[in-house]
Amino acid sequence: MSNSSNLLPKKLSTSYNHSPLGSICPCGLCRGVHTRGDKELIEFLSEEIAVEKKSSKSKAISNLDGFDVKHNGAEIVLSKKFNEEQVEITVNVNHSVDADIQDDLNAKADNPPQAEMKSRPHFEVKLVKGNQITRFACSYVQDAGEPVDDAPNDIFTIDELAIYEGKHNDQTYAVAGDILDGYMYDLLMNLLEERGVSNEFVEKLSDLATKREHDLFINLLENLQSFVQGK
């Protein structure tokens, strides 16, 4: 390996004189060898982790409006009994975060408030009765626009409906929600609401997903820091 300074990235700070080839790293944080880039990344991650942990205040919950909550990595599974049915909701928080700007006027101000990051993941609702499963693929309404008189102000939509036995696969027939008869669509939304999947619940589901995604992000930063440090 060459020790020529011409091979070092020019964008790194010149104030740091850490040698990239020492047998023992003098940074006191690891067992290995660090480049200047390693040290700058470690310092940044330390600050970022502290900031993210400071903004993480809410505690994890095990029950949401009667649904038992279980976490498995990026996936959240909620379940409960409803009469003779098992209601299961599955959420994956990966790639689900965007900025939530509530007030367009404030957003255009000279010093707009910092947008809150919200997780609005796609989710599926399964109604299980014996061997038969009715599956609703749902998503959040990203931009509802101006409210319309007499129009439902739903914050989520039914994107797809399927009924099957066993496992859902590519051979399972599914119909898109936007081609369903309007009255039938409203009845299906009522059916979900009666089982606890209401606008209010789905808003809480977004809060739950936001908390989980944030915790996973902090964990990722910590794992990256440990990897670079060589711990």
ZADO-1210 file (C-alpha; in nm, 4 decimals, padded with zeros to 6 digits):
<atoms>
<atom x="00.0000" y="00.0000" z="00.0000" code="MET" pos="1"/>
<atom x="00.1359" y="00.3384" z="-00.0951" code="SER" pos="2"/>
<atom x="00.1765" y="00.6065" z="00.1711" code="ASN" pos="3"/>
<atom x="00.1771" y="00.8902" z="-00.0780" code="SER" pos="4"/>
<atom x="-00.0241" y="01.1913" z="00.0378" code="SER" pos="5"/>
<atom x="-00.1464" y="01.2312" z="-00.3204" code="ASN" pos="6"/>
<atom x="-00.3738" y="00.9329" z="-00.2671" code="LEU" pos="7"/>
<atom x="-00.5622" y="01.0926" z="00.0248" code="LEU" pos="8"/>
<atom x="-00.9054" y="01.2460" z="-00.0508" code="PRO" pos="9"/>
<atom x="-00.8595" y="01.6200" z="-00.0920" code="LYS" pos="10"/>
<atom x="-01.1938" y="01.7057" z="00.0706" code="LYS" pos="11"/>
<atom x="-01.0794" y="01.5892" z="00.4155" code="LEU" pos="12"/>
<atom x="-00.9782" y="01.8398" z="00.6789" code="SER" pos="13"/>
<atom x="-00.6101" y="01.9327" z="00.6654" code="THR" pos="14"/>
<atom x="-00.6091" y="01.9938" z="01.0410" code="SER" pos="15"/>
<atom x="-00.6126" y="01.6221" z="01.1088" code="TYR" pos="16"/>
<atom x="-00.2681" y="01.4567" z="01.0873" code="ASN" pos="17"/>
<atom x="-00.3600" y="01.0962" z="01.1675" code="HIS" pos="18"/>
<atom x="-00.1324" y="00.8584" z="00.9794" code="SER" pos="19"/>
<atom x="-00.3356" y="00.5983" z="00.7858" code="PRO" pos="20"/>
<atom x="-00.0737" y="00.3260" z="00.8290" code="LEU" pos="21"/>
<atom x="00.0265" y="00.3229" z="01.1966" code="GLY" pos="22"/>
<atom x="00.0346" y="-00.0218" z="01.3577" code="SER" pos="23"/>
<atom x="-00.1611" y="00.1126" z="01.6565" code="ILE" pos="24"/>
<atom x="-00.4320" y="00.3749" z="01.6117" code="CYS" pos="25"/>
<atom x="-00.3749" y="00.6638" z="01.8587" code="PRO" pos="26"/>
<atom x="-00.7384" y="00.7727" z="01.8567" code="CYS" pos="27"/>
<atom x="-00.8070" y="00.5685" z="02.1709" code="GLY" pos="28"/>
<atom x="-01.1397" y="00.4434" z="02.0390" code="LEU" pos="29"/>
<atom x="-01.0515" y="00.1242" z="01.8585" code="CYS" pos="30"/>
<atom x="-00.8175" y="-00.1676" z="01.8063" code="ARG" pos="31"/>
<atom x="-00.7410" y="-00.0980" z="01.4438" code="GLY" pos="32"/>
<atom x="-00.6035" y="00.1488" z="01.1904" code="VAL" pos="33"/>
<atom x="-00.7942" y="00.4634" z="01.0971" code="HIS" pos="34"/>
<atom x="-00.7689" y="00.6930" z="00.8005" code="THR" pos="35"/>
<atom x="-00.8532" y="01.0592" z="00.8340" code="ARG" pos="36"/>
<atom x="-01.1900" y="00.9812" z="00.6798" code="GLY" pos="37"/>
<atom x="-01.2575" y="00.7185" z="00.9471" code="ASP" pos="38"/>
<atom x="-01.1929" y="00.9636" z="01.2290" code="LYS" pos="39"/>
<atom x="-01.4054" y="01.2395" z="01.0777" code="GLU" pos="40"/>
<atom x="-01.6902" y="00.9941" z="01.0230" code="LEU" pos="41"/>
<atom x="-01.6617" y="00.8647" z="01.3817" code="ILE" pos="42"/>
<atom x="-01.6726" y="01.2199" z="01.5166" code="GLU" pos="43"/>
<atom x="-01.9740" y="01.3050" z="01.3023" code="PHE" pos="44"/>
<atom x="-02.1580" y="00.9883" z="01.4066" code="LEU" pos="45"/>
<atom x="-02.0942" y="01.0589" z="01.7748" code="SER" pos="46"/>
<atom x="-02.2591" y="01.3990" z="01.7406" code="GLU" pos="47"/>
<atom x="-02.5414" y="01.2700" z="01.5225" code="GLU" pos="48"/>
<atom x="-02.6245" y="00.9824" z="01.7588" code="ILE" pos="49"/>
<atom x="-02.6389" y="01.2229" z="02.0545" code="ALA" pos="50"/>
<atom x="-02.8768" y="01.4547" z="01.8656" code="VAL" pos="51"/>
<atom x="-03.1019" y="01.1706" z="01.7489" code="GLU" pos="52"/>
<atom x="-03.1211" y="01.0158" z="02.0966" code="LYS" pos="53"/>
<atom x="-03.2103" y="01.3535" z="02.2451" code="LYS" pos="54"/>
<atom x="-03.5068" y="01.3841" z="02.0087" code="SER" pos="55"/>
<atom x="-03.6252" y="01.0284" z="02.0812" code="SER" pos="56"/>
<atom x="-03.8507" y="01.0577" z="02.3852" code="LYS" pos="57"/>
<atom x="-04.1495" y="00.8270" z="02.3458" code="SER" pos="58"/>
<atom x="-04.1275" y="00.4706" z="02.4707" code="LYS" pos="59"/>
<atom x="-04.2008" y="00.1554" z="02.2749" code="ALA" pos="60"/>
<atom x="-04.5512" y="00.0170" z="02.3255" code="ILE" pos="61"/>
<atom x="-04.6829" y="-00.3391" z="02.3183" code="SER" pos="62"/>
<atom x="-05.0488" y="-00.2551" z="02.2535" code="ASN" pos="63"/>
<atom x="-05.2181" y="-00.0036" z="02.0265" code="LEU" pos="64"/>
<atom x="-05.5950" y="00.0421" z="02.0592" code="ASP" pos="65"/>
<atom x="-05.6448" y="-00.3259" z="02.1423" code="GLY" pos="66"/>
<atom x="-05.3935" y="-00.4569" z="01.8875" code="PHE" pos="67"/>
<atom x="-05.0959" y="-00.6513" z="02.0222" code="ASP" pos="68"/>
<atom x="-04.7750" y="-00.5038" z="01.8777" code="VAL" pos="69"/>
<atom x="-04.4677" y="-00.7079" z="01.7858" code="LYS" pos="70"/>
<atom x="-04.1464" y="-00.5852" z="01.6232" code="HIS" pos="71"/>
<atom x="-03.9211" y="-00.7858" z="01.3949" code="ASN" pos="72"/>
<atom x="-03.6521" y="-00.5616" z="01.2505" code="GLY" pos="73"/>
<atom x="-03.8130" y="-00.3174" z="01.0099" code="ALA" pos="74"/>
<atom x="-04.1439" y="-00.5040" z="01.0277" code="GLU" pos="75"/>
<atom x="-04.4254" y="-00.4345" z="01.2731" code="ILE" pos="76"/>
<atom x="-04.7098" y="-00.6818" z="01.3172" code="VAL" pos="77"/>
<atom x="-05.0300" y="-00.5885" z="01.4985" code="LEU" pos="78"/>
<atom x="-05.3027" y="-00.8416" z="01.5732" code="SER" pos="79"/>
<atom x="-05.6278" y="-00.8858" z="01.7641" code="LYS" pos="80"/>
<atom x="-05.9433" y="-01.0965" z="01.7686" code="LYS" pos="81"/>
<atom x="-06.2692" y="-00.9599" z="01.6280" code="PHE" pos="82"/>
<atom x="-06.5625" y="-01.1951" z="01.6766" code="ASN" pos="83"/>
<atom x="-06.4628" y="-01.5072" z="01.4790" code="GLU" pos="84"/>
<atom x="-06.1894" y="-01.3303" z="01.2857" code="GLU" pos="85"/>
<atom x="-05.8212" y="-01.2666" z="01.3438" code="GLN" pos="86"/>
<atom x="-05.7258" y="-00.9151" z="01.2334" code="VAL" pos="87"/>
<atom x="-05.3585" y="-00.8804" z="01.1376" code="GLU" pos="88"/>
<atom x="-05.1839" y="-00.5630" z="01.0234" code="ILE" pos="89"/>
<atom x="-04.8317" y="-00.5768" z="00.8815" code="THR" pos="90"/>
<atom x="-04.6129" y="-00.2696" z="00.8318" code="VAL" pos="91"/>
<atom x="-04.2582" y="-00.2349" z="00.7000" code="ASN" pos="92"/>
<atom x="-04.0934" y="00.0972" z="00.7851" code="VAL" pos="93"/>
<atom x="-03.8139" y="00.0815" z="00.5262" code="ASN" pos="94"/>
<atom x="-03.8189" y="00.3796" z="00.2846" code="HIS" pos="95"/>
<atom x="-04.1315" y="00.5155" z="00.4530" code="SER" pos="96"/>
<atom x="-04.0177" y="00.8524" z="00.5903" code="VAL" pos="97"/>
<atom x="-04.0830" y="01.1949" z="00.4419" code="ASP" pos="98"/>
<atom x="-04.1106" y="01.5506" z="00.5682" code="ALA" pos="99"/>
<atom x="-04.4428" y="01.6490" z="00.7206" code="ASP" pos="100"/>
<atom x="-04.5015" y="02.0202" z="00.6526" code="ILE" pos="101"/>
<atom x="-04.8344" y="02.1183" z="00.8054" code="GLN" pos="102"/>
<atom x="-04.8505" y="02.4836" z="00.7053" code="ASP" pos="103"/>
<atom x="-04.7569" y="02.5895" z="00.3524" code="ASP" pos="104"/>
<atom x="-04.7384" y="02.9534" z="00.4586" code="LEU" pos="105"/>
<atom x="-04.4918" y="02.8769" z="00.7356" code="ASN" pos="106"/>
<atom x="-04.2910" y="02.6653" z="00.4928" code="ALA" pos="107"/>
<atom x="-04.2510" y="02.9694" z="00.2653" code="LYS" pos="108"/>
<atom x="-04.1518" y="03.2050" z="00.5468" code="ALA" pos="109"/>
<atom x="-03.8011" y="03.3465" z="00.5866" code="ASP" pos="110"/>
<atom x="-03.7362" y="03.1140" z="00.8816" code="ASN" pos="111"/>
<atom x="-03.9685" y="02.8186" z="00.8231" code="PRO" pos="112"/>
<atom x="-04.0089" y="02.5659" z="01.1077" code="PRO" pos="113"/>
<atom x="-03.8153" y="02.2453" z="01.0700" code="GLN" pos="114"/>
<atom x="-04.0327" y="01.9830" z="00.9041" code="ALA" pos="115"/>
<atom x="-04.1133" y="01.6817" z="01.1167" code="GLU" pos="116"/>
<atom x="-04.0102" y="01.3490" z="00.9663" code="MET" pos="117"/>
<atom x="-04.3032" y="01.1078" z="00.9549" code="LYS" pos="118"/>
<atom x="-04.3224" y="00.7433" z="00.8562" code="SER" pos="119"/>
<atom x="-04.6218" y="00.6668" z="00.6354" code="ARG" pos="120"/>
<atom x="-04.5581" y="00.3110" z="00.5216" code="PRO" pos="121"/>
<atom x="-04.7716" y="00.0958" z="00.3008" code="HIS" pos="122"/>
<atom x="-04.9513" y="-00.1596" z="00.5141" code="PHE" pos="123"/>
<atom x="-05.1681" y="-00.4653" z="00.4690" code="GLU" pos="124"/>
<atom x="-05.4702" y="-00.5716" z="00.6682" code="VAL" pos="125"/>
<atom x="-05.5623" y="-00.9401" z="00.6775" code="LYS" pos="126"/>
<atom x="-05.8959" y="-01.0649" z="00.8034" code="LEU" pos="127"/>
<atom x="-05.8499" y="-01.4352" z="00.8769" code="VAL" pos="128"/>
<atom x="-06.1540" y="-01.6585" z="00.9205" code="LYS" pos="129"/>
<atom x="-06.0726" y="-02.0292" z="00.9203" code="GLY" pos="130"/>
<atom x="-05.8722" y="-02.1035" z="00.6056" code="ASN" pos="131"/>
<atom x="-05.9974" y="-01.7990" z="00.4205" code="GLN" pos="132"/>
<atom x="-05.8108" y="-01.4684" z="00.4166" code="ILE" pos="133"/>
<atom x="-05.9354" y="-01.1318" z="00.2956" code="THR" pos="134"/>
<atom x="-05.6365" y="-00.9058" z="00.2327" code="ARG" pos="135"/>
<atom x="-05.6403" y="-00.5289" z="00.1936" code="PHE" pos="136"/>
<atom x="-05.3246" y="-00.3565" z="00.0673" code="ALA" pos="137"/>
<atom x="-05.3402" y="00.0023" z="00.1908" code="CYS" pos="138"/>
<atom x="-05.1378" y="00.3221" z="00.1734" code="SER" pos="139"/>
<atom x="-05.1460" y="00.6709" z="00.3222" code="TYR" pos="140"/>
<atom x="-05.2863" y="00.9593" z="00.1242" code="VAL" pos="141"/>
<atom x="-04.9714" y="01.1631" z="00.0626" code="GLN" pos="142"/>
<atom x="-05.1392" y="01.4823" z="-00.0575" code="ASP" pos="143"/>
<atom x="-05.5083" y="01.5086" z="00.0091" code="ALA" pos="144"/>
<atom x="-05.5289" y="01.8618" z="-00.1336" code="GLY" pos="145"/>
<atom x="-05.8124" y="02.0971" z="-00.0466" code="GLU" pos="146"/>
<atom x="-06.1089" y="01.9347" z="00.1352" code="PRO" pos="147"/>
<atom x="-06.4184" y="01.8820" z="-00.0775" code="VAL" pos="148"/>
<atom x="-06.7697" y="01.9144" z="00.0635" code="ASP" pos="149"/>
<atom x="-06.9430" y="01.5784" z="00.1248" code="ASP" pos="150"/>
<atom x="-06.6239" y="01.3918" z="00.0295" code="ALA" pos="151"/>
<atom x="-06.4619" y="01.1502" z="00.2778" code="PRO" pos="152"/>
<atom x="-06.1474" y="01.2860" z="00.4387" code="ASN" pos="153"/>
<atom x="-05.9751" y="00.9510" z="00.4651" code="ASP" pos="154"/>
<atom x="-05.6031" y="00.9562" z="00.5369" code="ILE" pos="155"/>
<atom x="-05.5513" y="00.6125" z="00.3802" code="PHE" pos="156"/>
<atom x="-05.6786" y="00.4252" z="00.0790" code="THR" pos="157"/>
<atom x="-05.7442" y="00.0656" z="-00.0197" code="ILE" pos="158"/>
<atom x="-05.5037" y="-00.0014" z="-00.3055" code="ASP" pos="159"/>
<atom x="-05.5806" y="-00.3678" z="-00.3598" code="GLU" pos="160"/>
<atom x="-05.8247" y="-00.6359" z="-00.2470" code="LEU" pos="161"/>
<atom x="-05.7747" y="-01.0119" z="-00.2603" code="ALA" pos="162"/>
<atom x="-05.9466" y="-01.3166" z="-00.1101" code="ILE" pos="163"/>
<atom x="-05.7662" y="-01.6495" z="-00.0971" code="TYR" pos="164"/>
<atom x="-05.6785" y="-01.9566" z="00.1046" code="GLU" pos="165"/>
<atom x="-05.3279" y="-02.0490" z="00.2149" code="GLY" pos="166"/>
<atom x="-05.0561" y="-01.8081" z="00.1042" code="LYS" pos="167"/>
<atom x="-05.0782" y="-01.5012" z="-00.1154" code="HIS" pos="168"/>
<atom x="-04.8630" y="-01.5372" z="-00.4280" code="ASN" pos="169"/>
<atom x="-04.8345" y="-01.4121" z="-00.7855" code="ASP" pos="170"/>
<atom x="-05.1159" y="-01.6411" z="-00.8945" code="GLN" pos="171"/>
<atom x="-05.3602" y="-01.4901" z="-00.6457" code="THR" pos="172"/>
<atom x="-05.6191" y="-01.2707" z="-00.8148" code="TYR" pos="173"/>
<atom x="-05.6334" y="-00.9152" z="-00.6801" code="ALA" pos="174"/>
<atom x="-05.8393" y="-00.6130" z="-00.7820" code="VAL" pos="175"/>
<atom x="-05.7203" y="-00.2530" z="-00.7621" code="ALA" pos="176"/>
<atom x="-05.9103" y="-00.0372" z="-00.5170" code="GLY" pos="177"/>
<atom x="-05.9528" y="00.2526" z="-00.7588" code="ASP" pos="178"/>
<atom x="-06.1615" y="00.0476" z="-01.0008" code="ILE" pos="179"/>
<atom x="-06.4063" y="-00.0805" z="-00.7399" code="LEU" pos="180"/>
<atom x="-06.7601" y="00.0518" z="-00.7380" code="ASP" pos="181"/>
<atom x="-06.7621" y="00.3659" z="-00.5253" code="GLY" pos="182"/>
<atom x="-07.0371" y="00.2428" z="-00.2938" code="TYR" pos="183"/>
<atom x="-06.8657" y="-00.0942" z="-00.2507" code="MET" pos="184"/>
<atom x="-06.5394" y="00.0860" z="-00.1696" code="TYR" pos="185"/>
<atom x="-06.7132" y="00.2898" z="00.1014" code="ASP" pos="186"/>
<atom x="-06.8629" y="-00.0280" z="00.2488" code="LEU" pos="187"/>
<atom x="-06.5186" y="-00.1882" z="00.2601" code="LEU" pos="188"/>
<atom x="-06.3805" y="00.1172" z="00.4404" code="MET" pos="189"/>
<atom x="-06.6675" y="00.0845" z="00.6895" code="ASN" pos="190"/>
<atom x="-06.5828" y="-00.2838" z="00.7326" code="LEU" pos="191"/>
<atom x="-06.2226" y="-00.1949" z="00.8199" code="LEU" pos="192"/>
<atom x="-06.3340" y="00.0791" z="01.0577" code="GLU" pos="193"/>
<atom x="-06.5593" y="-00.1622" z="01.2452" code="GLU" pos="194"/>
<atom x="-06.2537" y="-00.3817" z="01.3005" code="ARG" pos="195"/>
<atom x="-06.0525" y="-00.0932" z="01.4407" code="GLY" pos="196"/>
<atom x="-05.8769" y="00.0268" z="01.1260" code="VAL" pos="197"/>
<atom x="-06.0087" y="00.3829" z="01.1313" code="SER" pos="198"/>
<atom x="-05.8537" y="00.7151" z="01.0348" code="ASN" pos="199"/>
<atom x="-05.7663" y="00.7765" z="01.3997" code="GLU" pos="200"/>
<atom x="-05.6027" y="00.4358" z="01.4346" code="PHE" pos="201"/>
<atom x="-05.4057" y="00.4725" z="01.1107" code="VAL" pos="202"/>
<atom x="-05.2741" y="00.8100" z="01.2324" code="GLU" pos="203"/>
<atom x="-05.1522" y="00.6358" z="01.5497" code="LYS" pos="204"/>
<atom x="-05.0030" y="00.3637" z="01.3309" code="LEU" pos="205"/>
<atom x="-04.7989" y="00.6313" z="01.1554" code="SER" pos="206"/>
<atom x="-04.6725" y="00.7558" z="01.4935" code="ASP" pos="207"/>
<atom x="-04.5800" y="00.3984" z="01.5888" code="LEU" pos="208"/>
<atom x="-04.3960" y="00.3455" z="01.2607" code="ALA" pos="209"/>
<atom x="-04.2176" y="00.6805" z="01.2983" code="THR" pos="210"/>
<atom x="-04.0934" y="00.5830" z="01.6444" code="LYS" pos="211"/>
<atom x="-03.9772" y="00.2410" z="01.5231" code="ARG" pos="212"/>
<atom x="-03.8029" y="00.3816" z="01.2151" code="GLU" pos="213"/>
<atom x="-03.6233" y="00.6390" z="01.4288" code="HIS" pos="214"/>
<atom x="-03.5036" y="00.3739" z="01.6743" code="ASP" pos="215"/>
<atom x="-03.3752" y="00.1609" z="01.3872" code="LEU" pos="216"/>
<atom x="-03.1986" y="00.4622" z="01.2350" code="PHE" pos="217"/>
<atom x="-03.0176" y="00.5308" z="01.5634" code="ILE" pos="218"/>
<atom x="-02.9224" y="00.1630" z="01.5829" code="ASN" pos="219"/>
<atom x="-02.7852" y="00.1801" z="01.2273" code="LEU" pos="220"/>
<atom x="-02.5720" y="00.4837" z="01.3160" code="LEU" pos="221"/>
<atom x="-02.4364" y="00.3053" z="01.6236" code="GLU" pos="222"/>
<atom x="-02.3562" y="-00.0080" z="01.4233" code="ASN" pos="223"/>
<atom x="-02.1802" y="00.1990" z="01.1574" code="LEU" pos="224"/>
<atom x="-01.9781" y="00.3764" z="01.4244" code="GLN" pos="225"/>
<atom x="-01.8754" y="00.0441" z="01.5820" code="SER" pos="226"/>
<atom x="-01.7797" y="-00.0926" z="01.2413" code="PHE" pos="227"/>
<atom x="-01.5589" y="00.2055" z="01.1545" code="VAL" pos="228"/>
<atom x="-01.4043" y="00.2048" z="01.5025" code="GLN" pos="229"/>
<atom x="-01.3260" y="-00.1646" z="01.4695" code="GLY" pos="230"/>
<atom x="-01.5064" y="-00.2615" z="01.7881" code="LYS" pos="231"/>
</atoms>
